[in-house]
Amino acid sequence: MRKYSWIVMLVSLSAFAQTATDDFFYSSGKIYVVIAVLVIIFVGLMLYLIRLDRKITKLEKQNEA
């Protein structure tokens, strides 16, 4: 059951997708700021994970030798 808990979480979050705050962000143009911040966070996380993977791979190769 724990394996599928993320699906339940996503379904429950979709109920909050259309709120009055969404209309505020769309009408004032701030939705683009929110999207930009999210993109920056995700790109940062991806770069961190790629860098970490390279370091781990390098350490594994040194450990084998």
C-alpha positions in Angstrom: 0.0 0.0 0.0 2.8 2.4 0.8 4.1 1.8 -2.7 1.0 3.5 -4.2 0.8 6.4 -1.7 2.3 8.9 -4.1 -0.5 8.3 -6.5 -3.1 9.1 -3.8 -1.1 12.2 -3.0 -1.1 13.4 -6.6 -4.9 12.8 -7.0 -5.6 14.7 -3.8 -3.5 17.6 -4.9 -5.3 17.9 -8.2 -8.4 18.8 -6.2 -6.7 22.1 -5.2 -5.5 22.9 -8.8 -8.3 25.4 -9.6 -8.4 27.9 -6.8 -8.9 31.6 -6.6 -5.2 32.1 -6.3 -4.7 30.6 -9.7 -6.9 33.3 -11.2 -4.9 35.9 -9.3 -1.6 34.6 -10.7 -2.9 34.4 -14.2 -4.5 37.8 -14.2 -1.5 39.6 -12.7 1.0 37.8 -14.9 2.8 36.4 -11.8 2.3 32.8 -13.0 5.4 33.2 -15.2 7.4 34.1 -12.1 6.1 31.0 -10.3 6.9 28.8 -13.3 10.4 30.4 -13.7 11.2 29.7 -10.0 10.0 26.1 -10.4 12.1 25.6 -13.5 15.2 27.0 -11.8 14.7 24.7 -8.8 14.2 21.6 -11.0 17.2 22.5 -13.2 19.3 23.0 -10.0 18.3 19.7 -8.7 19.0 17.9 -11.9 22.5 19.5 -12.2 23.2 18.5 -8.6 22.1 14.9 -9.2 24.2 14.7 -12.4 27.2 16.0 -10.6 26.7 13.7 -7.7 26.3 10.7 -10.1 29.6 11.6 -11.7 31.4 11.8 -8.4 30.0 8.5 -7.3 31.0 6.9 -10.6 34.5 8.2 -10.2 34.8 6.9 -6.7 33.5 3.5 -7.7 36.1 3.3 -10.5 38.9 4.3 -8.1 37.6 1.7 -5.6 37.8 -1.1 -8.2 41.4 -0.3 -9.2 
